[in-house]
Amino acid sequence: MNHISEQTLVLFALNAKLTQEQYSNTELHIQECAGCKSLYEDIVDYYKEVEEQQKKLQLANANELATTSNIVPFHTFPLIRSETSITPLEEKRLPIRIARYVVRHPVVTTSASGLAAALVIAVLTFFPKKLITDTNPLFARPLGEFLVAFNKEGDTLWKNHIGPNYDKMDFFAGDKKLLEMVDADGDGRQDVVCGYLQPFGANMRERKRTLSLYNYDGTLRWRHEFNNAIRFGEEEFSEFYVYTSLVAGDFDRDGKTEIITHVENGTSYTSAILSYDANSGTLSGEFWNPGFLKYLDHDSLSTPGTKNIYAGGLNFHYERPALVVFDPQWIQGFGPTTPGNEPPNVPPGTEKVYVLFPRTILHEHPLFSIDYARFIYPKKDGDLEIWVELQFSGGQLYMAYFFDVEMNCTKVEIVERTQIIPNMMKFEPEIEKKIRSREYLEQLRQQVEYWNGEKFVAEPSINKHYAAMAGKNLFP
């Protein structure tokens, strides 16, 4: 009796596409041939166990779903491992399966060459790739030097090589990230945008510094490096910039996805907030700041209207923590700088609101290093909570500033969440008493300042250049 090919049995077991004639012949043959029927049952059992193992992996740790890729390329499993090594899924049963195959198909294994061929066919039979019908990525993760996309079942859809130490980058710190799922062209399928900085090189010119968007099928839609030079006053800066964080969404509700990203100079303190059209990769907005603003967030996308974009960081010229609020339609110009340090040929910034946080008595502490606006917590009711991080050589301290929908600072508190801040700085008793007093915290609240387009003022203000461009002069 001629036997059905093992590959056909696999396709039959997986309900893959077969012609009606192939399907009927296979079904009839299985009923008549005990050997092929037993092999078919083994194949069905094998894939059921694979699916169960995949589900266990997903439940165990969603961030480690990339390990399911070890299940897909079955043909890459070695046949023999040392007894001390960990045996992959079902590998212990592999010799039994091959032996069964040889017993059930004695005609093709009567010679040495026939036996070798039978073993090869058996191995290929038991380790085919899983047929994937859902090709829409749900999420992506770095894995080694690769970007890997997965569907909702946890199946690996594609892998693209990005560069050395890609998975060592800070992607999911909560306050900044460099990987987002977007629907770039509105086709209902998820694409992937990611940033990358090569971690080594003689100088910045030789290092990869890219922002890339991959289509749902893994093909590259576009890739950019940002190499614009700028000068603040008489100080010139190199043109090599690094993508450090991004957010993506239809923030202005025009039906198109925007990618808002922060780039900072690879060798100095200048930075820019950039806006790209996700579909074409066209640069549509460019805002320069004398200091970094790499902590990005935005209003909830579930609420109506244009969404504010928030950028937290530091203004080096004023030496104070800064928070910038953008209307995504107007990301242009340069941020506030001290007199004489304006960048030539760049218009005044059209940011909606620019906030400077006050210096504290802790700036004079001998262990003080730097402070900047880091954690941004937009509230559904329009309120805002900002954590300013003060770094010291022995730890850090966070001060929380609370704003209402019109950007009035309503209160200031010391963050006491020691379970979140394992290295919370402790000070001398008199300093601790001072910084925790309601009187001092109220002083800090009153010292928050806002840029009105000409100078910093004490009352909440919208930048006049934004109001002129956008035709708006009221909050929010």
N, C-alpha and C positions, 0 to 999 in steps of 0.2 A: 504493500500500500504506500502510495506517495503521501508524505506528510506535508501539512500546511507550514509555510515558513514561520519562523519564530517572530519575525518582525510583523507579519500579518496578524499573528495571535496577539501581539502587544497592541496593535491598532484596534483590533476587535475588542480587547479588554478595556481599552480606554475610550470606547465609543467614538473613535476617530473616523475621519471620512474614508469610507470604502464604497466601491460601486455596489449596486444591489446584487450583482452576480457574485462578487467577492464575499459579501456579507452572508449570502445564502449558502455558498459553498463552504465557508468557514464554519457556520453554524451546524451544517449537516455533518461535516467531517468530525467535529468535536463530539457529536453524538455517537459516531461510529468507531472512533479511534481512542482507546483508553489512554494511550501514552500522551497524545496531544491534549486530551481533556484534562488529564492530571497537570500537565504543564500550564495549560490555560488557567486552571484553578490556582496554581502557585503564583502566577503573574497577578491575578486579581487580588490575592491575599497580600502580595508584596506592596502593591500600590495603596491598598487600604492602610497598611501599616505606615507607609511613608506619609500619607496625609495626616494620620494621627500624630506622628512625630512632629510634623510641621506645626500642627495646632499647639502641641505642648511647648514648642520653642517660642511661638508667638506669645503665649500666655506667660511664659517665664520671664521674658524681657523683650519688650517691643523694640528697644533700641538695638537689640542684637539680632534682628531679623535677618541680617545679612548672612548669618550662619546657615540659613536654609539653602543658600547657594551650594553648600557642601552636599546637599541631597540631590540636587538637580543633575550635575555631570556624573552620572553613575559610572560611565565608562572609565573615569579617571581613578577609581578606587584600586589600590594594589590588591593582588590576590593573597599575599602572605605578609603578615606583620609579626613582630616579636610579641611574645606572650605578655610582655610588660607594657605594651602600648595600648592605647585606648582604641577599641574596635568601633568603627562607625556603624550607623544603623544597618542592621541585617547582614553585616559583613560576615559574622560568625556562621551564618547559614549558607554563605555563598558556595563553599566546596560541596555541600550537600546538594544544592540546586544543580551544579554542573554535573555531579555524578549521576543524578537522576536523568538529566538530559542525555548523557551518554548511554545509559541503560535503555532509555525509551527509544533511542535512535541508533540501534546497533549497525544498521546497514552502512552508515556513513562513517563509522569509526573502526573499521576492520584493519586499517593500516596506521602506521605511525603518522604519516602526513594527514590521513583522515582524522585521526584523533586530535592532532593539533588544530586542524580546521574546525573540528567540532567544538573544541574548547573556546576558540576565538568567537565562534558564532554564539555559544552559550553565554559568554561574558557580555557580548553586545546585546544579547536578548534581555538579560536581567538588568542592564544599566542604560536603558534609553532615556532621553530627556523627556521630562513631563510636557505634554502638550498644553499650552497656555492659550486660553481664549479671551481672557480679560487683559487687554494691552494698555489700559489707562492707568498711569501711575497714581498711587495714592500718596506716597511719600518717598523720600530719597535719603540716603545716608552715605557718609564717607566710609570706605573700607580700604585700608592700606593707601595705595596711591590712586584709588579709583573712586568715582562717584557711581553709586549703585541705586537704581530705581526699582520699586516694588509695587505690585498691585495690592488690592484690598485683601487678597488671600495670603499675602506674604511671598508670592512668587517673584523671583528675580526676573525683571523685564529686560534690563540692559546694564552694561557696565561701560564707563568711559574713563580712560586714563586722564588724570588731572596733573599729578606731579608728586615728587617725593614728600613724604610726611603729610600728605593731604588730610589724613584722619587725625593728625595731632593738632590741627587748628581749632580755635575756640568757636565752635558752631552754635552751641545750644546753652550759652551761659545765662540766658534769660534776659539779660540787659543788652545784649548785642548778638547778632548772628550773621552768617554769610551763606545761608542756604534757604531758599523759599520755593514753594510750589505755586505756580501761577498758571492761569489760562491766558496765554499771550495773545492768541488770535480769536478768542471767543468761540472756539469749536466745541467747547464742553469737555475737552481733554486737558489733563494737567501737564504743564511743561515745568522745567526745573531751571532756576537761576542760581548761580553760585559764584562766589569770589574765591580767589586763590593768591597766596604769596609764597613763592619758592623760598624755603627757609635758609638757603645758603647761597653764596656767590661773592665774588671779589668786591662788587659794588652793586648799587641798585639798578644800574643800567643792564646788568647781566642777569638779573633775577626776573622770573615770570611774575607779573602783577596783573592778573586778568579778572574781568567780570564776564561770565559766559551764560548764555541761555541755550538750553537743550530742548528740542521738541519732545513730545510725548514718546516718540519712538527712538530717542537717543541721538538723533542727528543734530548737528550744531546749527542753530539758527543765526546767532551772531556772537562775537567776542570783542571786547574792548580792553585797551590799556588807556589810562588817563595820564597824559604827559604835558599838561599845560603849565607854562611858567608864569609866575606872578611876582610882583614887587610891592611890598608895603613900605611906603616912604622911600628911603634910600636903601633899604635892605632887600636884596634879591634872593630868591629861593630856587632851588633846582626844580626841574620839571617832572621829577619822578614821584608819582603818588601811588599809594597802596589802598585798595578797597578794604575797609575794616568792618563794615556793618551795612545792613540793608533791610528795608521793609518793602512789601509789594501789595498792590490792591488797586481797585478802581476808586481812588480816594476822592476824585472830583465828580464822580457819578456821571461821566460822559460815555460810559459803555466801553472804555478802553482801560487796560491795566497799566499802571505806572510802577516803575521801580525807583524808589528813593534810596540813595546810597551815600555813605560817607567815605571820603578819601582823605588821607593825611599824608603829609610830606614824609618821604622815607628818611630824611636826614634832619628835619627841623620841625617847627611848631605849626606851620600853616596847614589849613584843611579846607575842604569844600563839601557842600551838600549838593549832590547831582540828582537830576531827574531824567529818567530814560523812558521812552515809549517801549513797552515790553515787546510789542509785535515787530517793530522795525529796528529797534536798538538805537533810534535817534536820540541824541542828547537834547533835551528840551528845556533844562533849567540848570543854572550854575551859580551857587551862592558861596562866597569866600568868607572865611572867618580867621582872625588872628589867634588861633588856638584850636584845639580839637573839639568836635561835637559828635563823637562816635556812638553815643547812646541814643538810639532811635526808638520811637514808638508812635502810635497813632490812636485816634478815637476809634471806638467800636465801629466796625463795618456794618453792624446790624441796625444802626440808627440812621435816620434819613439825613440828607444834606451833605455838603462837602465836609470831609474829615480833616481835622487839624493833624499836622505832622509835628511831632515834638523831637527836639534834638538837645541832649544834655552834654555838658562838657565844661570848657574853661576858656575864658578870654585872657590871653597872655598879656595883652597891652594894658588891661585894667587890673590884671592879677587877681581876678575874682571868678568864682564859679558862674556859669552861664546856662540859661535855658532859652531856647529859641522856638517859637511857635510859627509854623509855616502854613499858609494856604497852598495846597499842592499845585494850584494853577499859577502861582507867582513865586518861583524860587530863582531869584536873580540878584545880582549886585554883590556888595560886600557888607559885612557886619560892622558894628560900631568899633572905632579905633581911636586912639589918642590923637590929638591935633598934630598934623604934619606926617602922619603915617598912613594916609589914605593911598590905596593902590591906584596908579595912574591908568586912565582909559577904562576904568570899571565904574559903572554907575552906583549910586547909593542902593543899599539893599532893600528889597521889597518884602522882607520878613514881616509877619503880622505883628508879633510881639517879641521883644528881646529883653530878658530879665537878667539882672546881675544880683547875685546873692552877696550878703555883707561879709566882710572879714570879721573874724572873731578874735577873742583874746588868746585863743589857742595858736594863732599864727606866730606868736612870739615864743612859743614853747621850743626848747632846744631840740626836741625830737621831731618837730613838725617837718613834713616833706612837701605835700601838695594837697589841694582840695579841688573838687569838681562835682558838678551835678551828674549823678550816675543812674540811679534807679528812678524810673518814670512810671507812675501808676495812674492812667486816666480812669475816671469813674464814669459809670453809665449816666449819671445825672449831670455830667459836664464838669464836675469838680476834678481837681488834679492834686496828686500827692507826689512830691519830689524829694528824694533822699540825696543830700549832699554828703559825699564821702570826704572825710579828713584823714589823710594818711600820715602815720608817724612811723619811725623806725621800729617801734615796738608793737604796732597794731593799728587799728583804725577806729574812728568814731563816725556815726551817721547822725545827721540832723535832718529831721523831716519838716518840710515846708508845705503847708496846705493852702490851695487856691480855690476860690469859687469860680463859677462859670464866666465871670467878668475879670478874672485874673487878679482879684483882690487877695492878698495874702492874709489868711484868717487866723493862723496860729503857727507856732514853731515848737517842735518837741525834740528831745533827745530820744533816739531809737534804742529801746531796751531789749530788743529781741536777741538775746545772747545765744539762743539755739541756732540762729541764722548767722551770727557774727562771732565765730569762735575766738577771734583775736581782738576782741573789743578792748580798746585802750582804757587804762585806768590812770587817773591823775592824782596829784597831791590833794589832800582833803579840802584845802581852801579853794583850789581850782574847781574840783568837783562840785562844791557847794555853789560856786559862782555860776557855772555854766548850766546848772540845773534849776536855778532860781527862776520863778515866774517873771520877775522884773527883768532879768537879763534876756530871757527868751522873747519877751515882749519888745525889748529894744531891737533885737535882731529882726523881728517881724516888721517893725517900722522902718528898718534900714534897707529893705528890699527896694530896688530901683528898676525903672522901666525906660526904655529908649523911645522917645517920641518922634524921632527922625532928625533931631538936631542935638539933643542932649538927654542925659538921664534925669528922670524926675521921680518924685516919691509916689505919685498917684498912678494907678494902672492906666496905661496909654497904648493906643494903637499907633504903630509907625506911620507917619504921614505919607511916606512914599508908597506904602502898601495901600493906604486909603485912596491915594490919587490914582494908582494903577487899577485897583480892583473896584473902585467906586463904593467903598465901604468905610464907615467910620464908627461903627457901633459893634459891641461885643454881642454874641460870641463870634 
